[in-house]
Amino acid sequence: MTITPISYSLFSWVGTRYYIGRVPQTGANNLYAAQRRFLASLGATDPKISTHLGRLEQRPVDNPLAKELAAYLANLPTRIDQQVYHDLGRLARTHHKTTAMVEKAVDVMVAVDMVVMAERDEFDAAYLLSADGDFTPAVEAVRLNNKKVYAVSVAVGAQLASVVNSYIRLKPDWFDDCR
């Protein structure tokens, strides 16, 4: 997530604050190194760009592929090799749960920083790159300080759109060459 505060009185870009969960160093060395390189590159782009790190935590999640495989095996219209059937069934049972990394604390950091910076009169307008309706109370507090907030996202964000000055919907195909 990103906040870009802008000061209208000077018509200047105050800065861009980039928020992301910190990749743990243990267990994901390549990903950790890639994130460190990216953040260093981002910071070297301009001193007005700052990074703010939350955390990533592992959470158990259901594996939909394992569930689908088990259902497929249970409803096979034809017989397959017995050993293959048992091996696939064992894989489905073994991997019915997996882990996913979940970003934590980042949205709270964004919300707190937006409100604190608005109360300190550090910006006139903020661009929030998100569609998350959880930011609604923070945006309302920022707007009570006579600040403008523009939300920008490829996703639909009806709740957030109802409280920002303007909701700018980006078209996903604009980013096809970025993937």
Sine and cosine of phi, psi and omega as CSV:
sin_phi,cos_phi,sin_psi,cos_psi,sin_omega,cos_omega
0.00,0.00,0.46,-0.89,-0.06,-1.00
-0.66,-0.75,0.62,-0.79,0.20,-0.98
-0.88,-0.48,0.74,-0.67,0.12,-0.99
-0.87,-0.50,0.99,-0.14,0.03,-1.00
-0.97,0.23,0.61,-0.79,0.00,-1.00
-0.76,-0.65,0.66,-0.75,0.06,-1.00
-0.97,-0.24,0.89,-0.46,0.00,-1.00
-0.97,0.25,-0.51,0.86,-0.05,-1.00
-0.87,0.49,-0.52,0.85,0.02,-1.00
-0.95,-0.30,-0.06,1.00,-0.11,-0.99
0.76,0.65,0.75,0.66,-0.06,-1.00
-0.75,-0.67,0.43,-0.90,0.07,-1.00
-0.98,0.18,0.87,-0.49,-0.02,-1.00
-0.98,0.21,-0.67,0.74,0.01,-1.00
0.25,-0.97,0.15,-0.99,0.08,-1.00
-0.82,-0.57,0.78,-0.63,-0.01,-1.00
-0.93,-0.36,0.89,-0.46,-0.06,-1.00
-0.97,-0.24,0.86,-0.52,-0.05,-1.00
-0.93,-0.37,0.73,-0.68,0.00,-1.00
-0.37,-0.93,0.43,-0.90,0.10,-1.00
-0.96,0.29,0.66,-0.75,0.00,-1.00
-0.98,0.22,0.82,-0.57,0.07,-1.00
-0.94,0.35,0.78,-0.62,0.02,-1.00
-0.92,0.40,0.59,-0.81,-0.04,-1.00
-0.95,0.31,-0.54,0.84,-0.04,-1.00
-1.00,0.09,0.73,-0.69,0.09,-1.00
1.00,0.04,-0.27,0.96,-0.03,-1.00
-0.63,-0.78,0.80,0.60,-0.12,-0.99
-0.83,0.55,-0.69,0.73,-0.01,-1.00
-0.91,0.42,-0.69,0.72,0.01,-1.00
-0.92,0.40,-0.65,0.76,0.04,-1.00
-0.86,0.51,-0.75,0.67,-0.01,-1.00
-0.89,0.45,-0.65,0.76,0.01,-1.00
-0.90,0.43,-0.66,0.75,0.03,-1.00
-0.91,0.41,-0.66,0.75,0.02,-1.00
-0.87,0.49,-0.69,0.72,0.02,-1.00
-0.89,0.46,-0.70,0.72,0.00,-1.00
-0.88,0.47,-0.73,0.68,-0.02,-1.00
-0.91,0.41,-0.61,0.80,0.06,-1.00
-0.91,0.42,-0.67,0.74,0.03,-1.00
-0.90,0.44,-0.67,0.74,0.02,-1.00
-0.88,0.48,-0.72,0.69,0.01,-1.00
-0.91,0.42,-0.53,0.85,0.00,-1.00
-0.97,0.24,-0.29,0.96,-0.01,-1.00
-0.90,0.44,-0.69,0.72,-0.02,-1.00
-0.30,-0.95,0.68,-0.74,0.00,-1.00
-0.91,0.41,-0.24,0.97,0.02,-1.00
-0.99,0.13,-0.06,1.00,0.06,-1.00
-0.99,-0.13,0.84,-0.54,0.03,-1.00
-0.84,-0.55,0.51,-0.86,0.03,-1.00
-0.94,-0.35,0.57,-0.82,-0.05,-1.00
-0.71,-0.70,0.89,-0.46,-0.17,-0.99
-0.98,-0.21,0.81,-0.58,0.19,-0.98
-1.00,-0.01,-0.59,-0.81,0.01,-1.00
-0.67,-0.74,0.33,-0.95,0.13,-0.99
-0.91,-0.41,0.73,-0.69,0.02,-1.00
-0.81,-0.59,0.59,-0.81,0.07,-1.00
-0.98,0.19,0.69,-0.73,0.05,-1.00
-0.75,-0.66,0.65,-0.76,0.08,-1.00
-0.95,0.31,0.66,-0.75,0.05,-1.00
-0.67,-0.74,0.44,-0.90,0.11,-0.99
-0.94,0.35,0.60,-0.80,0.03,-1.00
-0.99,-0.14,0.97,-0.25,-0.06,-1.00
-0.90,0.43,-0.48,0.88,0.02,-1.00
-0.92,0.39,-0.65,0.76,0.02,-1.00
-0.90,0.44,-0.64,0.77,0.02,-1.00
-0.91,0.42,-0.68,0.73,0.01,-1.00
-0.91,0.42,-0.64,0.77,0.03,-1.00
-0.89,0.45,-0.69,0.72,0.01,-1.00
-0.89,0.46,-0.68,0.73,0.02,-1.00
-0.91,0.41,-0.63,0.77,0.02,-1.00
-0.89,0.45,-0.72,0.69,0.00,-1.00
-0.89,0.45,-0.60,0.80,-0.01,-1.00
-0.93,0.38,-0.39,0.92,-0.07,-1.00
-0.89,-0.46,0.46,0.89,0.00,-1.00
-0.88,0.48,0.77,-0.63,0.01,-1.00
-0.98,0.21,-0.36,0.93,0.02,-1.00
-0.77,-0.64,0.36,-0.93,0.01,-1.00
-0.98,0.20,0.59,-0.81,0.13,-0.99
-0.86,-0.51,0.15,-0.99,0.02,-1.00
-0.77,0.64,0.75,-0.66,-0.07,-1.00
-0.85,0.53,-0.67,0.74,-0.01,-1.00
-0.91,0.41,-0.67,0.75,0.04,-1.00
-0.89,0.46,-0.69,0.73,0.01,-1.00
-0.86,0.52,-0.73,0.68,-0.01,-1.00
-0.92,0.39,-0.65,0.76,0.01,-1.00
-0.89,0.45,-0.69,0.72,0.01,-1.00
-0.92,0.40,-0.63,0.78,0.05,-1.00
-0.90,0.44,-0.65,0.76,0.03,-1.00
-0.90,0.44,-0.67,0.74,0.04,-1.00
-0.88,0.48,-0.68,0.74,0.01,-1.00
-0.89,0.45,-0.67,0.74,0.01,-1.00
-0.94,0.35,-0.66,0.75,-0.04,-1.00
-0.91,0.41,-0.60,0.80,-0.12,-0.99
-0.95,-0.32,0.43,0.90,0.00,-1.00
-0.93,0.38,-0.38,0.93,0.10,-0.99
-0.88,-0.47,0.59,-0.81,0.09,-1.00
-0.63,-0.78,-0.05,-1.00,0.04,-1.00
-0.87,-0.49,0.50,-0.87,0.07,-1.00
-0.74,-0.67,0.52,-0.85,0.06,-1.00
-1.00,0.07,0.75,-0.66,-0.03,-1.00
-0.86,-0.51,0.77,-0.64,0.01,-1.00
-0.97,0.25,0.75,-0.66,-0.04,-1.00
-0.80,-0.60,0.56,-0.83,0.13,-0.99
0.97,0.23,-0.22,0.97,-0.07,-1.00
-0.92,0.40,-0.73,0.68,-0.03,-1.00
-0.90,0.43,-0.56,0.83,0.05,-1.00
-0.92,0.39,-0.66,0.75,0.03,-1.00
-0.87,0.49,-0.69,0.72,0.01,-1.00
-0.87,0.49,-0.76,0.65,-0.04,-1.00
-0.87,0.48,-0.73,0.68,-0.01,-1.00
-0.89,0.46,-0.73,0.69,-0.02,-1.00
-0.89,0.47,-0.66,0.75,0.03,-1.00
-0.86,0.51,-0.73,0.68,-0.05,-1.00
-0.92,0.38,-0.73,0.68,-0.02,-1.00
-0.88,0.47,-0.71,0.70,-0.01,-1.00
-0.91,0.42,-0.58,0.81,0.05,-1.00
-0.92,0.40,-0.69,0.72,0.00,-1.00
-0.91,0.41,-0.48,0.88,0.05,-1.00
-1.00,0.10,-0.02,1.00,-0.01,-1.00
0.87,0.50,0.67,0.74,-0.03,-1.00
-1.00,0.03,-0.12,0.99,0.03,-1.00
-0.40,-0.92,0.29,-0.96,0.09,-1.00
-0.97,-0.25,-0.50,0.86,0.00,-1.00
-0.58,-0.82,0.57,-0.82,0.04,-1.00
-0.80,-0.61,0.65,-0.76,0.13,-0.99
-0.97,-0.25,0.88,-0.47,-0.03,-1.00
-0.97,-0.26,0.91,-0.42,-0.01,-1.00
-1.00,0.04,0.99,0.12,-0.04,-1.00
-0.18,-0.98,0.37,-0.93,0.14,-0.99
-0.88,-0.48,0.14,0.99,-0.13,-0.99
-0.95,0.31,0.89,-0.45,0.02,-1.00
-0.90,0.44,-0.27,0.96,0.05,-1.00
-0.90,0.44,-0.31,0.95,0.03,-1.00
-0.99,0.15,-0.09,1.00,-0.08,-1.00
-0.81,0.59,-0.77,0.63,0.00,-1.00
-0.88,0.47,-0.62,0.79,0.02,-1.00
-0.91,0.41,-0.68,0.73,0.01,-1.00
-0.89,0.45,-0.66,0.75,0.04,-1.00
-0.87,0.49,-0.66,0.75,0.03,-1.00
-0.91,0.41,-0.65,0.76,0.02,-1.00
-0.90,0.44,-0.67,0.74,-0.02,-1.00
-0.93,0.36,-0.46,0.89,0.09,-1.00
-0.91,0.42,-0.35,0.94,0.06,-1.00
-1.00,-0.03,0.32,0.95,0.02,-1.00
0.87,0.50,0.57,0.82,0.07,-1.00
-0.97,-0.25,0.47,-0.88,0.07,-1.00
-0.99,-0.11,0.59,-0.81,0.06,-1.00
-0.75,-0.67,0.79,-0.61,0.06,-1.00
-0.90,-0.44,0.81,-0.58,0.06,-1.00
-0.99,-0.17,0.64,-0.77,-0.05,-1.00
-0.73,-0.68,0.79,-0.61,-0.01,-1.00
-0.25,-0.97,0.35,-0.94,0.16,-0.99
-1.00,0.10,-0.28,0.96,-0.04,-1.00
-1.00,-0.02,0.37,-0.93,0.11,-0.99
-0.98,0.21,0.73,-0.69,0.00,-1.00
-0.68,-0.74,0.94,0.34,-0.13,-0.99
-0.85,0.53,-0.70,0.71,-0.04,-1.00
-0.91,0.42,-0.73,0.68,0.02,-1.00
-0.91,0.41,-0.65,0.76,-0.01,-1.00
-0.86,0.50,-0.47,0.88,-0.04,-1.00
-0.96,0.27,-0.23,0.97,-0.06,-1.00
-0.89,-0.46,-0.24,0.97,0.00,-1.00
-0.99,0.11,0.28,-0.96,0.06,-1.00
-0.91,0.41,-0.62,0.79,0.03,-1.00
-0.42,-0.91,0.65,-0.76,0.06,-1.00
-0.94,-0.33,0.88,-0.47,-0.07,-1.00
-0.98,-0.22,0.94,-0.34,-0.03,-1.00
-1.00,-0.02,0.87,-0.50,0.04,-1.00
-1.00,-0.01,0.56,-0.83,0.03,-1.00
-1.00,0.06,0.78,-0.62,-0.04,-1.00
-0.82,0.57,-0.58,0.81,-0.05,-1.00
-0.93,0.36,-0.22,0.98,0.09,-1.00
-0.91,0.42,-0.32,0.95,-0.10,-0.99
-0.93,-0.36,0.22,0.98,-0.03,-1.00
-0.82,0.57,-0.61,0.79,-0.02,-1.00
-0.99,0.17,-0.02,1.00,0.01,-1.00
-1.00,-0.05,-0.19,0.98,-0.09,-1.00
-0.99,-0.11,0.00,0.00,0.00,0.00
